[in-house]
Structure formats: C-alpha cells, structure tokens
Amino acid sequence: MPSLSVRAFAEMLNLPAYEQQRILIEQKYPRQEPQAFKIPYYQPALRGLRAYYNSGNSHSELTNARSRVRTLKLDSRIQHNLRVINAFARSRQAQRPLQLEPQSIITVNAAVNVDLRLKFDLFAQERNSPKRIFYNFRNVPIDPGIARLTLEVSHWVLDQNHTPIAFNALEYVDLESGNTIRVNRIGARTIRMIAANAKIISTLWPTL
C-alpha cells in the first residue's frame, strides 16, 4: 500500500507529474536516494533542539549537540547540522518555553488505499496551549505555499484521526528566514487536491 509522509504529500500537490514521480520514488525507496535536505539527514540537530527544550532551555544542550554533530562522518552533514543548531540558537525560537510531550505517528487513509503519515518535529505545550511544529532545516527558505499546504494537510489528517486541534496550534518554523508560517483554515481546494492526488499516487505506485 502506498504510504507517504504528510511533508512529501504536501510538496507534491502543486508539482508537475515528473516531479511528483521523483518524490514518490524517494518515498518508496528511501534508502536509494541521497539524504541531503531530508529530515533523517538533520536528526542530530533535531535531537539537540529537543534536548534543549527538555532541559528547560539550557544552552549547554546545544553545546553538547554541536559536539555530537562534529563526530559525524560526512563533512557536509556536519556543516548543515551545525548551521541548523546555530540558526536556532540565534532565533526567537530559543526563547520559547516549550514543554515537549511524547507523540506517535498518525496514519490515515487518504483515498484508494493511500496512507498519509503525520509526525511533527516538536509536539509540545506552550503556556498550557498545544503546539505542533515543523521546522525547515534547509539552507534556503521554504516556499510559503508548500508550508501552508503542509499545515492544511496536517490539520486534515488530525481531523480524520478524530484528534482535531485549533489551527493556531500548527506552525511551520523557517529557521533560514526566521519566519513562522501558520494557517487559519483549510481550503476546499486543498481537500479536493488531497483526494485527487491520492488517486494519482495509487495509480503510479505499482509502476515505480
């Protein structure tokens, strides 16, 4: 059965067919594609950010994260993960009193036996309000349209899972630009696109 992350699915929604196929191949064969700019590539930095919040915003955790990153094998991975940690340390995000909570991967059926998987980078409370956060770790700003679609699809998945949440709880934090993107609704067009693209994926998946 086709299974895609919400991030990958949202990125596909406005792409031409040949670009959609590239993403589907990455999702079906994740170990066969270069990992740069994908979330696993940045796991060392993300673990550092989580440790920082779990410690009550102790900057020593960012220092420890930098030390761990420097033990990685690839120079490019070291540089990119250090860039993320340093960008976070300089940003307003480092001042937030986030209290992290455990989360599991939410999986829902989009249509025609296509599953969407949702897991946020941070699942937290901030002053007794829920926060569900994605980060853009790339060294270029994220397209705001893709970020908004990711949040809209995430909200749709949560609704389908019978775990609805307020729109203002969802955030896409762009560490490169310093911007935080939010949405206040999910458009009817997005809902139509979810169903239409799920059908396309179901057709293409066996041919990849």
N, C-alpha and C positions, 0 to 999 in steps of 0.2 A: 504493500500500500504506500502511495506517495506520502511523505512526511516532510514538512518544511518548517523552519523557524519563522516566526512572525516577521522578524527583520528581513529575511530573504524574500518572503512573500510580498511584503510591502514594497520592497525595492523593485520587484518585478512588475507591479501593477501598471506603470506608465511606460514600460520599456517595449521596444520593438521585439518581434518574435525571436530574432537571432540572439539578442541579449538575454531574453528570458531563458533560452536554451542553455546559455552559459551558466546561469545561476542554478538551473535545475541539475546540471551535471555536477556542480560544486556540492549541491545538497545530497545527491545520490551517491557520489563518490568523494566524500570529504577528504580522504587521505591521498587522493591522486592529484590534488590541486595545490598550488602554492598557498601558504597560510598567511602571508603578509596581508594586513588590513582586516583579518578575520578575528572574531572575538578570542578563540584559543591562543592566538598569537600574543594577545595582550593580557592573558590570565595573570602573569606575575604582577603587573601593575594593578590590576583589579583586586587581587588578593591584598595588596598593600593598602588600597583605599578602604577595603572592608576592615582590615585590621586597625586602621586609623580611627574609623568611627567606633569600632568595638572597644577601643581603648579609651574612649571619651575624648577623642581628638588630640591624642599625643603625637607630636611631630617626630618623636623617636621611632614610631612605627613606620613613618615614611623613610627615615634614615635606614632602618632595617630592610625595608623593601628595596631601596636602592642597592644595598649591599648584596641582597639575594639576586637581583637582576644582573649585577656585574659578573655573576658566576655562570650565566647562560652561555651557550656555545657560539651562537651567531652574533657577530658584531652588530649587524643591522637590527636584530631583535633587542639587543642591549640598548642601543641608541633610542629606538622607538619607545620602549617601555620606560626608560629614564625620562624621555620627553613628556610622556603622559603624567608620570608622578610629579615632575617639576611644574607642569602646567596646572595640575590640580592644587599643588601647594600654594601657587600664586593666586589662585582664583578665589572667588567668594564661596565656592563650594566647601572649602576647607573650614569655613566659619560656621557651617550649619550644624545644629545639634541633632544629628540623625541617630536614631536608635534602631539598629538593624534587627530584623526578625527572620526566622527561617522561612524558606519558600520551597515549593516543589514545582516541577514542570507541569503546566496545564496543557492538556491536549484536547482539542475539539475537532469534530468532523466538519470541514467547511462545505463540502458538497462532493458527490460522486466519489466517496471513499478517499478523499484527500484530507489528511490531518494537518492541522496547524499547531505548532508547539510554542508556548509562551513561557519565557523566563526572563525576568528583569535583571539588570546588573545589580541594582540595590532594591531591596524590599524592606521598607522602614516605616517608622513613625517619626514625625517631627512636631514637637509640642502637641502631642495627642492627636495629630492628624496623619492619616496614611499617606505615604509617598511611594510611588513605583517609578523607578528611574532607569532610563537607558543613558549610556554615555557614547558620544562619538569620540573614539580614540585615534582616528586617522589624522594625518598631518595636513589635511585640507578640511575646511568647514563642510559640514553635511548640507546637502540640499534641503532647504526648509520644507519643500513639498514632500520629500521622502520621509523626513522626520514626522511631519504631521500625519501622513498615511500610516506610519508605524504605530503611532499613538491611537489613531482611529481603529485600526485593525486589532490592536491590543484590547481596547475597550470592548469591541465586538466579541472577541474571544472570551473575555471575562463575563460578559452578559450571557453568552451561550453556555458557559460553565456554571451559571447561576451564582456567580460571585460578583455582582455589579459593584462599581465604585464610582465616585464622583470624578468628573473629567479633570478637575484641578489637581487630582492626586497623581496624574500621569505627567511625566516630564521627560524630555529628551535634552540632555545637557551636552552642549558642544564645547568641549574643552579647548578646541583650537580657536574658536571665535569668542568664547566667553558667554555666548548666548544660551538661554534656556527656552526651549520651544514647548508650548502647551496647546491644547485644543479645547474647545468648549462645546463641541457637538461632533457627531459622526454623520457625514452627508449621505443622502440617499444614493448618490453616485458611487460612493465607496462601497456601500452594501451590494450594489449591483455588480461592481467590479470584483468583489470577493467571490461571488457565485460564478461569474463568467470565467475568471482566471482559474478557479479550481477545476472547472470542466476542461479547460485547455491543458492544465497540468496532468489531469487524469489521462488525457489522450496522448500526450507527449512522453510521459514517464516510461512506458514499456519500450519505447523506441530508442532510448538513450543508451 
